[in-house]
Amino acid sequence: MEILNDMLLYLPAIIITVAGLIVMMVDAYTKNATMIYTVSVASLILALAASVYGLFGPTVDIFYGMATTGGTAAFGTALVVAATLFVVVLSREYLTSINHNFAEVYTLILFGTVGMIVLATANDLVTVFMGLETMSIALYVLAGIVRDEKTGIEAALKYFLLGSFATGFFLYGIALLYGATGTTRLADIGLYADAGLIYWAGVGLLLVGFFFKVSVVPFHMWTPDVYEGAPTTITAYMATAAKTAAFVSLILILERALPLAVEQWSGVLVVIAILTMILGNIVAMVQNNVKRMLAYSSIAHAGYVLVGLAAGTAAGYSAVLYYLLAYTLMNIGAFGVVAYYERHKGMQFNSVDQYAGMGYKQPFMAVLLGIFLFSLAGIPPFAGFIGKYQVFAAAIQADLIGLAIVGVLASVAGVYYYLRVLVFLYMKEGTEEIELTQAGFPYRSVLLLLALLTIYFGVLPGGLSELLAGFHQGTLYSGTPLP
Amino acid sequence: MLEQYFPILILIGIAAFLSLAFMLASKLLGPKRPSTAKLQPYESGMDPLGEAKDRYSVSFYIVAMEFIVFDLEIIFIYPWAVRYQELGIGTFWAMMVFIAILTLGLFYTLKKGSIDFDLRRVPQNRPDIKP
């Protein structure tokens, strides 16, 4: 049975789907919070093991070519599942402290993760769309889970309206590409170099849809408000897992469906990357709210990722994958520490002034935040530095020297606002008397693990880099014909 | 070529004439007893004017959700059932999985009280619904 073999290769998504259904039923029938949490974490650990195993498996098309396994897709799956696991552990404690530890959160996170896996492993534009929508619908609801706060409602509504608009663009792009080429299979679209105006309109609309989901300038307007209004650990989920899935899918599309149009889309990506890096970093400087600052910083980081994509080479794609790993680790970490500080004063504890003097009250958390912020700023020996180095190196190899220069300058400017938080933590006197309570053991150990991984992938990038480079060896990808 | 469409043109003409004639007839012949309710624009029986932030029962949405559960089932099951002979036994199990997941969704909404129309939960500012 070929289909059973395919399902075995698709195990991470299936495990999480079943777990999502179990969590939903437990919520409806017993409301046992411990069981819901245990099932979620256990399923994510199992799925992580399955997807890491898949990293070393074959790169083949499954389900009659609708999805693909191994290589880039497996790495995306593993990264999304790992990010979800960290977020679920952090969410439990954080959401309990703000009285929003609903069972729906876990159901939606699990189903959203399934959508992300479908997106990251899609080999057909229809599958891409399905994954994108499953992911987005879960995220729209998650963004508004704090429904008694105005910011929460604003976040959910804004995300939903703009998101469905972007989905329209995306779907129209798929329709036009189908009209121009007569297929939605990525590799079959890749056989066309230029199929006239309709083809180019389709490619453009498809890219616009992705640009919205990964929030790059000029499609970034929703990001700060949504990231600010959503609960902080959910923000971490949206900023890391969702972006990772969308970028991995974009790599697959660029690599398989548009390999012959590389000159054209590379030009587009260069312009968008320059705009994103400059605007993201400059606007982040003037933010006083830490969550908004991290939102603009995530826009800037999407710009760095685009630098690697714009190179359009194998080195560029594997650099992007490395960057996504570093970005996920350090961003979940940073949002995790912010969530820890925030819960001491309800939802208001986000202004950078309020961080004054906090560095000495809970030194462990402040040191972790320091590691994550240094990594985000791209300072060695942390993973963020290696990610940035690889991305810019790939751009220089592809003769995009101007782009690399802009990127380096923008990331130097970015150091200012990351270090500003640390200045407040350690070098200013706190005015308010706030006693910080210690975070729970799972919370602290997840943050510590993230920090250790951030250092590990900053000091010893060799093994993973070789693995990632192996994904994109060889010539043009050739797909399987339709059955 | 265009001549083929001539009967349609005639039909459009007749339709336009008839509807205009009926509107005119009711205007000229009908009795006129206007009231507030009659003069309001028609909005499916709901009050068309008022604050946008009106409160209404969430049951509307839950019932709509249940409708979607069955609606989606029909959309996929019908074409599958029609072509079942060609599709084979594999699709039977695929469809069973699909129906099982949808059924779980139905149980979820039922357990969450989707058809549990407890009128005591009606918002206080809706005098038109008596508990």
Contacts between the chains, C-beta under 8 A, distances in Angstrom:
chain1	res1	chain2	res2	distance
A	3	B	90	6.5
A	21	B	101	6.6
A	21	B	104	5.5
A	24	B	104	6.7
A	24	B	105	7.9
A	24	B	108	5.4
A	25	B	104	6.4
A	25	B	107	7.2
A	25	B	108	7.0
A	27	B	108	7.8
A	28	B	107	6.7
A	28	B	108	4.9
A	28	B	111	3.8
A	28	B	112	6.1
A	29	B	111	6.3
